[in-house]
Amino acid sequence: MRAIPFAALFWLAASPAVAQTAGDSAAAAPSLDRYVIDAAKLVREGGVYSLADLLISRVPGLLVVPGSGLTGAGTRIRFAGPRALVGDPAPLILVDGIRVDAAEDAAGVSTGALPSRLDDLSPNDIESIEVLRGPASGAIYGAGASAGVILIRTKGGTSGPMRWEGYAQGALGFERSRWPANYGGVDLDNPNAWARQGGCALTEQAAGRCVQDFVQTFNPLVDRSPFTTAFRRQIGFSGSGGPRWGAFRLAGNLDNDDGAYSVPGIAPADVDRRWNLHASGTVLPLTGLQVTGSVARISGDTRLPMYWPVQGALMSSSDSTAFAWSRLFIDPGKETLDRWSGYLECGAPRRPAWRYAVSWGSMTSINSM
């Protein structure tokens, strides 16, 4: 799908905010087994729509394969290296210390294109991404980290007067207008319907079952295009500030992606809608004591994408009179997500001694096949 993006950024500030000094893993130099991505800088520069955009071509050896291009299709993330026939695990993903299942089958459905839980995260809420590979990651994070580790750190608040920012961006998507056509030989005098409707292939003629009078052609993806112009939009806000003894941040965003298909009365809308709200804060109640906490909620409604219309049309008959989209549009189902997550840690500044993280919620996947 070709996309024509347009974006707008606006902000409101009472006065320049004074950022708290805090230890940042992004300050360390990269090594062969450790790379740090300054996600906040990449988002400010523009061109980042999802978490996958922050990872593509950023880390040597990290394979980021985007989805099919259809709405809701997830990104596949793997490290380069040997593969097993019975298993191809995804890297271990930790968001502020909370594990996120990044496997493509974490959606709970078994057919069609699968969404990815990483797409639930807004890139505007991410401060940095640290990518670890090699045996050292498995020694630190356990056996589940044998396929690598990706540590995602979300943005925190800054001390000083409140500063508010907002953004809005969108894109129009157009499907390609040129598709390969279907061809079939026609035997007008043949008593069999399949031969009169374009089934008289050269193999059938060689077997003596038919004789081609002419070759007909039909292109359902062009002559009866099921595609429409898809509109993608994203809006959000963030605010940060606080007194000298603390810093707080509140952010939220709404994503709404329309699907590529439009066949009235037949095609279910493969749309992807989600919103999230994230609040975090750091306070210094006593000298030498720092308390940091965060809570986030993600809610989404995804109509799973469909591969079958394109595949079926490319392999269908050359007879336009017998073609119908109703046979190819099979609703693969939908997914509804509602999840909370949060953490609380306390200890000396920059050296937390105690941490508690939790994630709870629901995810409902309905497979219609």
N, C-alpha and C positions, 0 to 999 in steps of 0.2 A: 504494500500500500504506500503510495506517495503521500507525503504530508506537507502541508504549507503552514508553518507555525507562525503565531503572532503572540506577543507577550507584553505585559505591562507590569511595572513595579512601582509601588508608592510607599511612602513612609511618613510618620509623624513623630517628632521628637521634641520633648520639652527642653532638653539641653543635652550635650554630649554625655553619654554614660561612662562611668568609670568601671572598667572591667576588673573583676577579681583576679588575682594571680593564682593560678592553679597548675599543678603538674599535668602535662599533656604528653601522652605517648607519641603524638605526632612530631614532637621535637627531636626524637631520636633518629639517627641516620639509618637508612635501609641497609639490609644485608641480603645475602643470597637466599635466606630462609625467612626473611621478615621484610615486609613492605608496608608503608603507611600512606594512606590516601587522604589528602586534605579535602574532605567532602564539602565543607562549608565554602571553601574558595571556589571549587568547581561549580557549585550551585550559583554563587554570585556571578560567575562569568557567563552563565546561561547555557542552554542546550542540554540540561539534565531534566528528564521527565520522570525517571524511575530509578530505583536502586541499581538496576542492571546498567544504566548509563554511567554510573560511578565506577563500575568494575571493568567495563569493556576496554581492552587495550591499555590497562593501567598496570597490571602485574604480569611479569614474564611467567609463562607456564600455567596461568589461570585461564581456563577455557570458559568463556561466557557465550553461550549459544542462545540468541533471542528466540522467542516463540514463533509461531507460524506467521505472525502479523495480524491474525484475527484477534478480536477483542477478548481478553481474558486468558489468552495462552501464556503460560509461565515461561520463565527463563531457566535454562539448564546451566548449572555451574559445577565444573569439575576441574581438578588439577591434572595436568598432562602427566602421563605415565602408563604403566601396564594396567590392563583391565582384566577382570575375572569374568568367566562366562556366567557365573551364578550370582554375581553381585557387582554393583557399580555405585558405591556409597557417595553421597554428597558430603561436602565439607561440614564440619561442625560450626554452627552459627550461634554466636552469643551477642545479645543486644543488652547492654548495661548489665551483663552477667546472667541474663535470662536466656535459656536455650530456645532457639526457634528451629522448628523442623523445616529444613530447606529441601527435602526430597520432593520430587515432582508428584509422587503418589501420596503425599500428605493431605491431598484434597479430599480423599475418601471416596473417589470414584475410580472406575477401572477402565473406562473406554474414552476415546476421543482425546482432544487436547486438554492438558491438565494445568490449572493455575498454580502459582507458586506463592507460598506464604511470605516470601521476601517482598512481594509486590504490595503487601499491606503497609509497609513502612514508607513514610514520606521522606524523600531526600532532603527536604527543607528542614527537617528535624535532626539531621545527622551531622555531627561535628567532625568525626574522623572514622576511618575504617582501617583496621590493622589486619593484614593477611599473613598468616604463619603457615609454613609448610616444613616438611622434614620430620625426622624422628623426635626432635625436641618437643614439638607440639603434642605428640602422643604421650610423652613422659609427664607433661604438665597437666594436660586436660583429660587424660584417660584414654581408654581404648577407642572410644567413639571419635577421637580426633585423629585417627590413623590416616584419614583422607584429607587432612588439613583443617585449619581453624580460621574463621573470619570473625574478628572482634569488632563490633559496631558500637560506637560511643555517641550517644545523643547529646544535643546541645544543653548546656546549663545556663543559669541566669547570670547576670552581671549586676554588681552593686551600682548605686547611683539613681538618678531620676528615671522614671519609667520611660521607656522608648518603645514605640509601637511600629511595626512594619506590616505591610500587606502586599500580596502579589496576586496576579491573575494571568493566566496564559491559556492559549487554546491552539488548536490545529484542525485543519480540514484534510481529510484523507480521501484519496481517490484510488480506486482499483485500476489496474492496467486495462487498456482497451483492446489489446491484441492477444488472442488466444488461439491455439491450434484447432483446426476444424476436424470434424469427423467425416470420413469418406466411406462409401459403400457402393458395390456394384449392384445394378438392378437388372433383373430378367423379367420383362413385362409379360411374357407369355407363360411363365412358369406357374404350375398349379399350386405351388407352395407359397404361402404369404410371406415367409421370411425372405425368399428370393426376390419377390416383387418389392420389398421394403428396404432393400439395401444390403441383404445378407449374402449376396452372390459374390463371395470372395474368390480370388484366383485359385485357392486350394479346392473350393467347391466346384469351380469350373473344370479344373484338371481331373476331378473325380467323376465328371460327367453328370453332375446333379443340376447344373444350370449353365446358362450362356449369358455373359454380360452384354446387355444392349447399350448401356451407358453407365457412367459413374456419377453419383449424386453426392452432394456435400451439404453439411449442416453444422453450424457453430452455435450451440445453445448459450454459451457464455457471452456471445456477442449479439446474436439475433434476438435472444430473449434474456438479456442480462439480468441477473438477480441482484446486482450490486447497487449501492446507493452511496451518496456522499456522507461520510462519517464525521461527526463533530466531536472533538475531544476538548474538554475544558477542565481547568484546575484553578481553584481559588483557595486562599489561605491567609492566615494572619499569625503574628507572634508579638509578644510583649515581654520585656525584660526590665528589671530594676529591683531596687531594694535599699534598705538602710545600710549603715556601715557594718552591722553585725549579721547581715544576711543578704541573700540574692535569690530572686524568684523569676520563673519564666512560665508563660502560658502560651500555647500554640495550638492551632487547629487547621485542618484543611479538608476540602471536599474535592473528590475526583469523580468525573462522570464521562465515560467513554461510550459512544454509540457504536453499534455493530456495523458490519460491512454489507449485510444482506437486507433486502427489502422486496419481499414477494407478498403482496397483500393477501391475507387469509390463509397463507401457507407457512411462511418463514417466521419462526419465533425470533424475537429480537435478542441477539447475542450482545447484551449490554453488560457493562461492568461499572458499578457504582459503589463507592466506599467513602467513609469519612472517619477522621480520627481526631482525638483531643488529647493533648499531652501537657501535664503540669509537673514542674520540678522546682526544688528549692534547696538552699543550703543556709543553715543558721549556725551561729557561734554563741551558744548560750553561756558558756563558761570559757575561761582562758585555757587553751590547750584541748578543747573539746569541740568537735565539728559534727553536726548531724545533717545528713543529706538524704533526701527522699525524692521519689518520682512515682507518678501514677499515670497510666495511659489507657485509653479505650479506643478500640477499633471496631467499626461496624461496616459490613459490606454485603452486597447482593450481586452475585455474578451469574449470568446466564452463560453456561459453558459454550465455548466456540465450536464450530462445526467444520469438519474437513470434507464430509461426504458430498455436499453439493458440487464442489469443484472436481473432486475425484470422479464422481459418478458422471458428470457432464462430459469430462474428457474421454471416458470409456463408453459413452452411450452410443446409440444408433445414429446413423446418418439420415434417418427418416424423421423429418420435422413433424409430420402428422401424428406420430405415435409418441412424441416426447411430452412428458409432464413433470414439472418440478415437484409435485406432491410426493412422488416416489423417492426423491432424493433428500428431502428435508426431514430428517429424523431428529427430534429434539433430544440432545444428549443429557439434558437435566440442568439443574441449577444448584447454586451453593449460597447459603446464608451464613454469615459470620458475625459473631458478637463476642468480643473478648476483652478482658481487663488484664492489665499487668502492672507491676510496680515493685519497688525495692526500697529498703531503708537501711542505711549504714551509719555508723558512728565511730568515732575514734579521734586521734590526733589529726590535725589538718594535713592533707596529702598522704596520710598513712592510716586509713580506716582499719580498725581492729575487729569490728563486728559487722556483719552484713546479712540481711534477710531479703530474699527475692521470691516473688510468687507471680503466677499467671493463672488465670481462670476464665472460664467463659464457655461458649458453645459454638459448634460449627455443624451445620446441617447440610448434607449433600444428598440431593435427590437425583438418581440416575433413571431417566425415563426409558432407557433401552431395555 
